[in-house]
């Protein structure tokens, strides 16, 4: 559920900033971050737990670091 919330939050941030904020941080695949929400909410029977585990283990840390950077830059 937290990945859904993260995806939804970044989707909203992108919308509020007219797509002009997140593009400044290309080290993150924003399209995938925003898309995970839709996929998990609407295709939950197709979710691969290994993919979710990989995201949580290997990708969230970078997203956290970039989110902190965005906050500091603002």
C-alpha positions as CSV (number, residue, x, y, z in Angstrom):
1,X,0.0,0.0,0.0
2,X,2.9,2.4,0.7
3,X,4.1,2.0,-2.9
4,X,0.6,2.9,-4.1
5,X,0.8,6.0,-1.9
6,X,4.3,6.9,-3.1
7,X,3.2,6.6,-6.8
8,X,0.1,8.6,-6.2
9,X,2.0,11.3,-4.4
10,X,4.6,11.8,-7.1
11,X,1.8,11.7,-9.7
12,X,0.2,14.6,-7.9
13,X,3.4,16.5,-7.5
14,X,4.0,16.1,-11.2
15,X,0.5,17.4,-12.0
16,X,0.8,20.4,-9.6
17,X,4.1,21.4,-11.0
18,X,2.9,21.0,-14.6
19,X,5.6,18.4,-15.2
20,X,8.4,20.8,-14.6
21,X,9.8,19.6,-11.3
22,X,10.5,15.9,-11.6
23,X,12.2,16.2,-15.0
24,X,15.1,18.0,-13.2
25,X,15.9,14.7,-11.5
26,X,16.5,12.2,-14.3
27,X,18.2,9.6,-12.1
28,X,14.7,8.4,-11.2
29,X,12.4,6.7,-13.6
30,X,9.4,8.9,-12.7
31,X,7.1,7.3,-15.3
32,X,7.5,3.9,-13.5
33,X,7.1,5.4,-10.1
34,X,3.9,7.1,-11.1
35,X,2.7,4.0,-13.0
36,X,3.3,1.5,-10.1
37,X,0.2,3.0,-8.4
38,X,-2.1,2.3,-11.3
39,X,-0.7,-1.2,-11.8
40,X,-0.9,-2.2,-8.2
41,X,-4.4,-0.7,-7.7
42,X,-5.9,-2.1,-10.9
43,X,-3.9,-5.3,-11.7
44,X,-3.3,-6.7,-8.3
45,X,-3.7,-10.3,-9.5
46,X,-0.8,-9.8,-11.9
47,X,1.6,-8.4,-9.3
48,X,4.9,-10.3,-9.1
49,X,6.0,-10.3,-5.5
50,X,9.7,-10.6,-6.6
51,X,9.4,-7.4,-8.5
52,X,7.8,-5.6,-5.5
53,X,10.6,-7.0,-3.2
54,X,13.2,-5.8,-5.6
55,X,11.7,-2.3,-5.7
56,X,11.6,-2.2,-1.9
57,X,15.1,-3.6,-1.4
58,X,17.0,-1.9,-4.3
59,X,15.2,1.1,-5.5
60,X,13.4,2.9,-2.6
61,X,16.7,4.1,-1.1
62,X,17.6,6.1,-4.2
63,X,14.1,7.5,-4.4
64,X,14.4,8.6,-0.8
65,X,17.7,10.3,-1.5
66,X,16.4,12.1,-4.5
67,X,13.2,13.1,-2.6
68,X,15.4,14.7,0.1
69,X,17.4,16.5,-2.6
70,X,14.2,17.8,-4.2
71,X,13.0,19.0,-0.7
72,X,16.4,20.7,-0.1
73,X,16.4,22.3,-3.6
74,X,13.0,23.8,-3.0
